[in-house]
Amino acid sequence: MDAKVFTALRKLNGLSQIEVAELLGVSRALIAIIETERQPISHRLEQRVKEVFGVQQISVIQLTLHAINNGSAKRVILHDAVL
């Protein structure tokens, strides 16, 4: 899981860095370090994120960010507008 997915997950759930840190049992400083890409998320913390937020929610965010980054989301919106 990369920093963008992690940050999007936190924000879409309406959580502050402090709140997500408490949920995951880590410091707010670690959350900030991960979100600014100064350190990758550890395997252990990634497992905890999956336990707390669920794999399905994470997968949806990953697919959405991938579509946005590849321009797929723009094509869908344009396609719908033409129809």
N, C-alpha and C positions, 0 to 999 in steps of 0.2 A: 504494500500500500504506500502510495507516495504522499507527499505533503499536501498537494492540492485536494486529493480525495479526503484526506484526514480533516483538513480545514473546512471543506464543503460539508462534510458529515456533521461537524460541530455546529456550523452556522445554520444549516437546514433544520437542525434540532433545537435551534434557539438557545444555545448554550454559550456561556462565556468561557474563556480559557480556564478560569478558576473552577467553574462548575464541572467542566469535562475532566479536569484534573482530579477533582474529588471523586467523580464517578469511576475513574480508571485507577485511582489509588496512586497517582504520581503527583509531582509538583507542577505548579503553573509554569515555572521556568522551563521544565522539560517540554511542555506543550508548546511554548513559544519557540524553543530551539527547533523542534520538529517542524512547526509550521513555517519557519523561515529557512528551512532546508539546510540548517547548519549541522544537523545530525539526522540520519534516517531513523525511521521507527523500527524498534527492535522486534524480533519475531515474537517475543513474549508479550510485548505491549500490543502488537497487532492481534494476537489471539484474544487478548482482553477486550479490545475494541470490537471484535467479532462477537464476543459473548454479550457485551453490553448493547450494541446497536443492531446486531443481526447481519448475517451474510447477505441476505436479500437487499436490504437497504444500501449496503456498501456496493453491491453489484450494480444497482440502478444508478448510483452516483458515478461509478466508474464508466458505465456505458454512456451516460449523458455527457460527461466531460470529454470522452473520446469522440462522440459525435460533434460536439461543439468545436473541438480542436481540429477536426478533419473537415469541417464545413458541411457535414451531413445535416446538421440542424437547420442551417440556412436553406439548403435545398428543399427540405421538407416544408418549411414555412413558405417559400416561394411557390412550391408545387401546390400547396393548399390555396394560396392566394389566387393562382391562375384558375383553379377549379371553381 
